[in-house]
Amino acid sequence: MEKNEKIKVNRENIAKHLLEYQLSMVGKTMLILIDDPYYKFNITMTRGQLAQFKEYSIPLLQKVFHFNKKKAEDTFAFFRKEFGLRIKN
């Protein structure tokens, strides 16, 4: 598969995609997970980045799972609790 080729986000890979997206927002990659099992405590994001991440994630969750907005927001909240980065400001 070419590096520039986009992978379609679906039910099987959406969690990985959102995690990669979140990490890329703060200049990190998935490789950090191998080196730092406490990444979500050691890496932080700003409130602005969180708002941007949420703005991206909610519509994507709605599209992939055919959720209404409330269900997508609840799913995003669960994702943030399990995989989200700390807020630094």
Phi and psi in radians as a Rosetta constraint file:
Dihedral C 1 N 2 CA 2 C 2 CIRCULARHARMONIC -1.195 0.35
Dihedral N 2 CA 2 C 2 N 3 CIRCULARHARMONIC 2.591 0.35
Dihedral C 2 N 3 CA 3 C 3 CIRCULARHARMONIC -1.144 0.35
Dihedral N 3 CA 3 C 3 N 4 CIRCULARHARMONIC -0.607 0.35
Dihedral C 3 N 4 CA 4 C 4 CIRCULARHARMONIC -1.416 0.35
Dihedral N 4 CA 4 C 4 N 5 CIRCULARHARMONIC -0.180 0.35
Dihedral C 4 N 5 CA 5 C 5 CIRCULARHARMONIC -1.259 0.35
Dihedral N 5 CA 5 C 5 N 6 CIRCULARHARMONIC 2.246 0.35
Dihedral C 5 N 6 CA 6 C 6 CIRCULARHARMONIC -1.397 0.35
Dihedral N 6 CA 6 C 6 N 7 CIRCULARHARMONIC 2.407 0.35
Dihedral C 6 N 7 CA 7 C 7 CIRCULARHARMONIC -1.651 0.35
Dihedral N 7 CA 7 C 7 N 8 CIRCULARHARMONIC 2.306 0.35
Dihedral C 7 N 8 CA 8 C 8 CIRCULARHARMONIC -1.248 0.35
Dihedral N 8 CA 8 C 8 N 9 CIRCULARHARMONIC 2.222 0.35
Dihedral C 8 N 9 CA 9 C 9 CIRCULARHARMONIC -1.357 0.35
Dihedral N 9 CA 9 C 9 N 10 CIRCULARHARMONIC 2.239 0.35
Dihedral C 9 N 10 CA 10 C 10 CIRCULARHARMONIC -2.435 0.35
Dihedral N 10 CA 10 C 10 N 11 CIRCULARHARMONIC -3.035 0.35
Dihedral C 10 N 11 CA 11 C 11 CIRCULARHARMONIC -1.062 0.35
Dihedral N 11 CA 11 C 11 N 12 CIRCULARHARMONIC -0.520 0.35
Dihedral C 11 N 12 CA 12 C 12 CIRCULARHARMONIC -1.381 0.35
Dihedral N 12 CA 12 C 12 N 13 CIRCULARHARMONIC -0.491 0.35
Dihedral C 12 N 13 CA 13 C 13 CIRCULARHARMONIC -2.109 0.35
Dihedral N 13 CA 13 C 13 N 14 CIRCULARHARMONIC 0.151 0.35
Dihedral C 13 N 14 CA 14 C 14 CIRCULARHARMONIC -1.171 0.35
Dihedral N 14 CA 14 C 14 N 15 CIRCULARHARMONIC -0.661 0.35
Dihedral C 14 N 15 CA 15 C 15 CIRCULARHARMONIC -1.101 0.35
Dihedral N 15 CA 15 C 15 N 16 CIRCULARHARMONIC -0.783 0.35
Dihedral C 15 N 16 CA 16 C 16 CIRCULARHARMONIC -1.101 0.35
Dihedral N 16 CA 16 C 16 N 17 CIRCULARHARMONIC -0.745 0.35
Dihedral C 16 N 17 CA 17 C 17 CIRCULARHARMONIC -1.067 0.35
Dihedral N 17 CA 17 C 17 N 18 CIRCULARHARMONIC -0.816 0.35
Dihedral C 17 N 18 CA 18 C 18 CIRCULARHARMONIC -1.134 0.35
Dihedral N 18 CA 18 C 18 N 19 CIRCULARHARMONIC -0.667 0.35
Dihedral C 18 N 19 CA 19 C 19 CIRCULARHARMONIC -1.130 0.35
Dihedral N 19 CA 19 C 19 N 20 CIRCULARHARMONIC -0.774 0.35
Dihedral C 19 N 20 CA 20 C 20 CIRCULARHARMONIC -1.093 0.35
Dihedral N 20 CA 20 C 20 N 21 CIRCULARHARMONIC -0.714 0.35
Dihedral C 20 N 21 CA 21 C 21 CIRCULARHARMONIC -1.109 0.35
Dihedral N 21 CA 21 C 21 N 22 CIRCULARHARMONIC -0.806 0.35
Dihedral C 21 N 22 CA 22 C 22 CIRCULARHARMONIC -1.054 0.35
Dihedral N 22 CA 22 C 22 N 23 CIRCULARHARMONIC -0.815 0.35
Dihedral C 22 N 23 CA 23 C 23 CIRCULARHARMONIC -1.133 0.35
Dihedral N 23 CA 23 C 23 N 24 CIRCULARHARMONIC -0.669 0.35
Dihedral C 23 N 24 CA 24 C 24 CIRCULARHARMONIC -1.145 0.35
Dihedral N 24 CA 24 C 24 N 25 CIRCULARHARMONIC -0.486 0.35
Dihedral C 24 N 25 CA 25 C 25 CIRCULARHARMONIC -1.120 0.35
Dihedral N 25 CA 25 C 25 N 26 CIRCULARHARMONIC -0.469 0.35
Dihedral C 25 N 26 CA 26 C 26 CIRCULARHARMONIC -1.901 0.35
Dihedral N 26 CA 26 C 26 N 27 CIRCULARHARMONIC 0.251 0.35
Dihedral C 26 N 27 CA 27 C 27 CIRCULARHARMONIC 1.354 0.35
Dihedral N 27 CA 27 C 27 N 28 CIRCULARHARMONIC 0.461 0.35
Dihedral C 27 N 28 CA 28 C 28 CIRCULARHARMONIC -2.054 0.35
Dihedral N 28 CA 28 C 28 N 29 CIRCULARHARMONIC 2.926 0.35
Dihedral C 28 N 29 CA 29 C 29 CIRCULARHARMONIC -2.208 0.35
Dihedral N 29 CA 29 C 29 N 30 CIRCULARHARMONIC 3.048 0.35
Dihedral C 29 N 30 CA 30 C 30 CIRCULARHARMONIC -1.114 0.35
Dihedral N 30 CA 30 C 30 N 31 CIRCULARHARMONIC -0.374 0.35
Dihedral C 30 N 31 CA 31 C 31 CIRCULARHARMONIC -1.071 0.35
Dihedral N 31 CA 31 C 31 N 32 CIRCULARHARMONIC -0.433 0.35
Dihedral C 31 N 32 CA 32 C 32 CIRCULARHARMONIC -1.093 0.35
Dihedral N 32 CA 32 C 32 N 33 CIRCULARHARMONIC -0.490 0.35
Dihedral C 32 N 33 CA 33 C 33 CIRCULARHARMONIC -1.159 0.35
Dihedral N 33 CA 33 C 33 N 34 CIRCULARHARMONIC -0.535 0.35
Dihedral C 33 N 34 CA 34 C 34 CIRCULARHARMONIC -1.252 0.35
Dihedral N 34 CA 34 C 34 N 35 CIRCULARHARMONIC -0.754 0.35
Dihedral C 34 N 35 CA 35 C 35 CIRCULARHARMONIC -1.420 0.35
Dihedral N 35 CA 35 C 35 N 36 CIRCULARHARMONIC -0.451 0.35
Dihedral C 35 N 36 CA 36 C 36 CIRCULARHARMONIC -2.368 0.35
Dihedral N 36 CA 36 C 36 N 37 CIRCULARHARMONIC 1.636 0.35
Dihedral C 36 N 37 CA 37 C 37 CIRCULARHARMONIC -1.155 0.35
Dihedral N 37 CA 37 C 37 N 38 CIRCULARHARMONIC -0.259 0.35
Dihedral C 37 N 38 CA 38 C 38 CIRCULARHARMONIC -1.808 0.35
Dihedral N 38 CA 38 C 38 N 39 CIRCULARHARMONIC 0.539 0.35
Dihedral C 38 N 39 CA 39 C 39 CIRCULARHARMONIC -0.945 0.35
Dihedral N 39 CA 39 C 39 N 40 CIRCULARHARMONIC -0.674 0.35
Dihedral C 39 N 40 CA 40 C 40 CIRCULARHARMONIC -1.272 0.35
Dihedral N 40 CA 40 C 40 N 41 CIRCULARHARMONIC -0.203 0.35
Dihedral C 40 N 41 CA 41 C 41 CIRCULARHARMONIC -1.705 0.35
Dihedral N 41 CA 41 C 41 N 42 CIRCULARHARMONIC -0.492 0.35
Dihedral C 41 N 42 CA 42 C 42 CIRCULARHARMONIC -1.588 0.35
Dihedral N 42 CA 42 C 42 N 43 CIRCULARHARMONIC -0.342 0.35
Dihedral C 42 N 43 CA 43 C 43 CIRCULARHARMONIC -1.945 0.35
Dihedral N 43 CA 43 C 43 N 44 CIRCULARHARMONIC 2.362 0.35
Dihedral C 43 N 44 CA 44 C 44 CIRCULARHARMONIC -2.153 0.35
Dihedral N 44 CA 44 C 44 N 45 CIRCULARHARMONIC 2.840 0.35
Dihedral C 44 N 45 CA 45 C 45 CIRCULARHARMONIC -2.332 0.35
Dihedral N 45 CA 45 C 45 N 46 CIRCULARHARMONIC 2.838 0.35
Dihedral C 45 N 46 CA 46 C 46 CIRCULARHARMONIC -1.513 0.35
Dihedral N 46 CA 46 C 46 N 47 CIRCULARHARMONIC 2.914 0.35
Dihedral C 46 N 47 CA 47 C 47 CIRCULARHARMONIC -1.096 0.35
Dihedral N 47 CA 47 C 47 N 48 CIRCULARHARMONIC -0.628 0.35
Dihedral C 47 N 48 CA 48 C 48 CIRCULARHARMONIC -1.106 0.35
Dihedral N 48 CA 48 C 48 N 49 CIRCULARHARMONIC -0.730 0.35
Dihedral C 48 N 49 CA 49 C 49 CIRCULARHARMONIC -1.150 0.35
Dihedral N 49 CA 49 C 49 N 50 CIRCULARHARMONIC -0.673 0.35
Dihedral C 49 N 50 CA 50 C 50 CIRCULARHARMONIC -1.087 0.35
Dihedral N 50 CA 50 C 50 N 51 CIRCULARHARMONIC -0.764 0.35
Dihedral C 50 N 51 CA 51 C 51 CIRCULARHARMONIC -1.068 0.35
Dihedral N 51 CA 51 C 51 N 52 CIRCULARHARMONIC -0.731 0.35
Dihedral C 51 N 52 CA 52 C 52 CIRCULARHARMONIC -1.135 0.35
Dihedral N 52 CA 52 C 52 N 53 CIRCULARHARMONIC -0.730 0.35
Dihedral C 52 N 53 CA 53 C 53 CIRCULARHARMONIC -1.109 0.35
Dihedral N 53 CA 53 C 53 N 54 CIRCULARHARMONIC -0.748 0.35
Dihedral C 53 N 54 CA 54 C 54 CIRCULARHARMONIC -1.128 0.35
Dihedral N 54 CA 54 C 54 N 55 CIRCULARHARMONIC -0.739 0.35
Dihedral C 54 N 55 CA 55 C 55 CIRCULARHARMONIC -1.038 0.35
Dihedral N 55 CA 55 C 55 N 56 CIRCULARHARMONIC -0.604 0.35
Dihedral C 55 N 56 CA 56 C 56 CIRCULARHARMONIC -1.360 0.35
Dihedral N 56 CA 56 C 56 N 57 CIRCULARHARMONIC -0.744 0.35
Dihedral C 56 N 57 CA 57 C 57 CIRCULARHARMONIC -1.290 0.35
Dihedral N 57 CA 57 C 57 N 58 CIRCULARHARMONIC -0.758 0.35
Dihedral C 57 N 58 CA 58 C 58 CIRCULARHARMONIC -1.017 0.35
Dihedral N 58 CA 58 C 58 N 59 CIRCULARHARMONIC -0.917 0.35
Dihedral C 58 N 59 CA 59 C 59 CIRCULARHARMONIC -1.084 0.35
Dihedral N 59 CA 59 C 59 N 60 CIRCULARHARMONIC -0.605 0.35
Dihedral C 59 N 60 CA 60 C 60 CIRCULARHARMONIC -1.142 0.35
Dihedral N 60 CA 60 C 60 N 61 CIRCULARHARMONIC -0.761 0.35
Dihedral C 60 N 61 CA 61 C 61 CIRCULARHARMONIC -1.086 0.35
Dihedral N 61 CA 61 C 61 N 62 CIRCULARHARMONIC -0.707 0.35
Dihedral C 61 N 62 CA 62 C 62 CIRCULARHARMONIC -1.075 0.35
Dihedral N 62 CA 62 C 62 N 63 CIRCULARHARMONIC -0.740 0.35
Dihedral C 62 N 63 CA 63 C 63 CIRCULARHARMONIC -1.200 0.35
Dihedral N 63 CA 63 C 63 N 64 CIRCULARHARMONIC -0.845 0.35
Dihedral C 63 N 64 CA 64 C 64 CIRCULARHARMONIC -1.200 0.35
Dihedral N 64 CA 64 C 64 N 65 CIRCULARHARMONIC -0.755 0.35
Dihedral C 64 N 65 CA 65 C 65 CIRCULARHARMONIC -1.737 0.35
Dihedral N 65 CA 65 C 65 N 66 CIRCULARHARMONIC -0.055 0.35
Dihedral C 65 N 66 CA 66 C 66 CIRCULARHARMONIC 1.025 0.35
Dihedral N 66 CA 66 C 66 N 67 CIRCULARHARMONIC 0.727 0.35
Dihedral C 66 N 67 CA 67 C 67 CIRCULARHARMONIC -1.484 0.35
Dihedral N 67 CA 67 C 67 N 68 CIRCULARHARMONIC 2.713 0.35
Dihedral C 67 N 68 CA 68 C 68 CIRCULARHARMONIC -1.392 0.35
Dihedral N 68 CA 68 C 68 N 69 CIRCULARHARMONIC 3.022 0.35
Dihedral C 68 N 69 CA 69 C 69 CIRCULARHARMONIC -1.095 0.35
Dihedral N 69 CA 69 C 69 N 70 CIRCULARHARMONIC -0.715 0.35
Dihedral C 69 N 70 CA 70 C 70 CIRCULARHARMONIC -1.079 0.35
Dihedral N 70 CA 70 C 70 N 71 CIRCULARHARMONIC -0.792 0.35
Dihedral C 70 N 71 CA 71 C 71 CIRCULARHARMONIC -1.135 0.35
Dihedral N 71 CA 71 C 71 N 72 CIRCULARHARMONIC -0.692 0.35
Dihedral C 71 N 72 CA 72 C 72 CIRCULARHARMONIC -1.125 0.35
Dihedral N 72 CA 72 C 72 N 73 CIRCULARHARMONIC -0.710 0.35
Dihedral C 72 N 73 CA 73 C 73 CIRCULARHARMONIC -1.132 0.35
Dihedral N 73 CA 73 C 73 N 74 CIRCULARHARMONIC -0.705 0.35
Dihedral C 73 N 74 CA 74 C 74 CIRCULARHARMONIC -1.127 0.35
Dihedral N 74 CA 74 C 74 N 75 CIRCULARHARMONIC -0.717 0.35
Dihedral C 74 N 75 CA 75 C 75 CIRCULARHARMONIC -1.155 0.35
Dihedral N 75 CA 75 C 75 N 76 CIRCULARHARMONIC -0.695 0.35
Dihedral C 75 N 76 CA 76 C 76 CIRCULARHARMONIC -1.102 0.35
Dihedral N 76 CA 76 C 76 N 77 CIRCULARHARMONIC -0.726 0.35
Dihedral C 76 N 77 CA 77 C 77 CIRCULARHARMONIC -1.071 0.35
Dihedral N 77 CA 77 C 77 N 78 CIRCULARHARMONIC -0.722 0.35
Dihedral C 77 N 78 CA 78 C 78 CIRCULARHARMONIC -1.104 0.35
Dihedral N 78 CA 78 C 78 N 79 CIRCULARHARMONIC -0.798 0.35
Dihedral C 78 N 79 CA 79 C 79 CIRCULARHARMONIC -1.028 0.35
Dihedral N 79 CA 79 C 79 N 80 CIRCULARHARMONIC -0.795 0.35
Dihedral C 79 N 80 CA 80 C 80 CIRCULARHARMONIC -1.070 0.35
Dihedral N 80 CA 80 C 80 N 81 CIRCULARHARMONIC -0.695 0.35
Dihedral C 80 N 81 CA 81 C 81 CIRCULARHARMONIC -1.143 0.35
Dihedral N 81 CA 81 C 81 N 82 CIRCULARHARMONIC -0.692 0.35
Dihedral C 81 N 82 CA 82 C 82 CIRCULARHARMONIC -1.465 0.35
Dihedral N 82 CA 82 C 82 N 83 CIRCULARHARMONIC -0.675 0.35
Dihedral C 82 N 83 CA 83 C 83 CIRCULARHARMONIC -2.207 0.35
Dihedral N 83 CA 83 C 83 N 84 CIRCULARHARMONIC -0.026 0.35
Dihedral C 83 N 84 CA 84 C 84 CIRCULARHARMONIC -1.282 0.35
Dihedral N 84 CA 84 C 84 N 85 CIRCULARHARMONIC 2.647 0.35
Dihedral C 84 N 85 CA 85 C 85 CIRCULARHARMONIC -1.477 0.35
Dihedral N 85 CA 85 C 85 N 86 CIRCULARHARMONIC 2.716 0.35
Dihedral C 85 N 86 CA 86 C 86 CIRCULARHARMONIC -1.233 0.35
Dihedral N 86 CA 86 C 86 N 87 CIRCULARHARMONIC 2.696 0.35
Dihedral C 86 N 87 CA 87 C 87 CIRCULARHARMONIC -1.668 0.35
Dihedral N 87 CA 87 C 87 N 88 CIRCULARHARMONIC 2.310 0.35
Dihedral C 87 N 88 CA 88 C 88 CIRCULARHARMONIC -1.691 0.35
Dihedral N 88 CA 88 C 88 N 89 CIRCULARHARMONIC -0.186 0.35
